[in-house]
Amino acid sequence: MEELRNCWCEARFRHDPNVNPDNRRRTALAALADHYRRFSNIALILALCMPLWMWGIFRHGNGMNLWLSMGIVLFGMSYMLTVCVMDRWLSRGVSGIDVASMPVADVCRLAMYYRRKHFQFMAILLPLAVGFILALGWLLSFDTWFIIGMASGAMVGLTVGVMQFRRFMSEYRDVME
């Protein structure tokens, strides 16, 4: 029994080269929670910066509807704040899983619960993001360079998004191993 307990306590640790070399380790759950926390912080920064960016775009709007422009900015801000709240909730939930005191079945059950919530949040957020991008493209359809920038940004964003999604799923696999 003691051997099993020691094995469990040493399991799911991964060496991270970014951590101080004084023999500190992080669990796969801690890495996953940190990943969610970083995404939450980025979304908060984007929500706060969005009015400034959009002001620069819309002030040269060639007669665009001011209320429609403001609505799109507010939608973008509320979208980013929603992303921030969802990722923060996932971060707190994952960091609340205590591998030292919980039974293995509870750890696995909670990890699968937060993984399922991750998919549900994606199902909510992806259509909203596409809607925001399409609305922004429609509103600024007169600016060819903006549309070209949006298309190239969409390709880069899709590539980075798929890579980050694969990283999240890899971290969940690490937890379950």
N, C-alpha and C positions, 0 to 999 in steps of 0.2 A: 504494500500500500504506500509506503514512504517513497519507494522508487517511482511509482506512478505520479505521486504528488510532485516530486522533483522534476520529472519529465514534463508535466503540465506547466509548471512554473517557468521552465526554460524554453518552452515551445513558443512559437509565433514571435520570436524576436528576430529582428533583422538589423544588421549593421548599416548605419547611415554615415557615409563619409563626411557629411556636413555637420555632424554632431561632434562636440569636443572629444578628443581622444582619451578622456579620463574614464574609459570603460563604461560609459553611459549607453544604454540601449533604449530603443523605442519599440513598442509593440506595433504590429500591423494595424491595430485599431487606432493607436495614437497617430500614426502616419495618415490614416484615412480621415480622422477628425481634423488634423492640420490642413489637409487638402481641402476639405469643405470650408474651413475657417478662412483660408486664403481666397477662395472663390467668393465667399460672403464679403470680405473686405474689398475685393476688386469691384464687386457689384455696387457696394455703397459709394466708393469713389466715383464710379461711372455715373451713378444717379446724381451725385452732387455736381459733377462737371458737365452733365448734359445740357443744362440751360445755357451755359457759356458757349459751348460748341454750337448749339443750335441757333443762338443769337447771331453768331458770325455767318451762318449759312442763310438764315432767313432775312437778315437785314438787306441783302442784295437780291431780294426775292422777285423782282420784276412784277410787282402788283399782286403778290400772293395774298390770300385771305389771312389776315392776322389771327383771327380766332381759330381757324383750322390749324395754322402753324403752332399756335400755343397749345392746342389740344394734342397735337402729335408730340410736342415736347413733354407735356404732362403725362401722356401715355408712356413715353419712354422712361421718364423718371419713375412712375409707379411700377413699371415692369422691372426696372433694376432694383427697386426697393423690395419688390416681391421676391426676386431672386435672392437678394441679401437675406431676407427673413427665412426663406426655405433652406438655404445652405447653412445658415446659423443654427436652425433647428436640427438639421441632420448632424452638424458638428457636435452639438451638445448631446444629442442622443447617442451617437457613436462613442463619444468620450465618456459617457455614463456607463458603458459596459465595462465591468470590472472582472478581468479574467482571473484575478487572484481569489476572489470570494464567491463568484457565481459558478454554478455547475456548468459543465461543458454544453449540455443541452440548452440551457438558457442563453449562453453566449451565442451559440449557433442560431437559435430562434430569433434573438434580437438582431443579429447581423443580417439575417435574411429579411427581417421586418424593415430595417432601414434601407436595404437594397431594393426592396419592393417600393418603398416610398420614393427612392431616387427615381425609379422608372415612372411612377405616377407624377412626380413633379416635372419630369421631362415631358410627359404627355400633355401637361398643362402649359409649360413654358415655350415649347417649340412652336406651336401654332401662333402664340402671341408674338414671338420674335419674328416669324415670317410675316405676320400682319403688320408689324411695326416697320419692317424693312420695305414691304410693298407700299405702304402708305407714304413713307418718306420718298421712295422712288417716284410714286405718282405725283406727289406734291412738287418735286424738283425735276420732273421729266423734261423740262426745257433746257436743263444744263447737261450737255453731253458728257463733259468731263466728270461730273458728279456721278452719273450713271455708270461710266466706265470704272470709276473708283469703287462704286458699290459692288459691281460685278467682281472685280478683283478681290475686294475685301470679303465678299461672300465665299469665294474659292478658298482664300486663306483661312477664314473663319471656320468653314466646314472641315478643312484639313486639321486645324488645331482642335476643333471640337471633337472630332472622331478620335484623335490621339488622346485627349483628356478623358473621354469616355472609356477608352480601352485601359487607361491607367487606373481609373476608378474601379473598373471591373477586375483588373489585376489585383488591386488592393483588397477587394472583397474576396477574391480567390485565396490570397495569402491568409486572410482571417480564417477562412473555412478549412484550410489545410491542417 
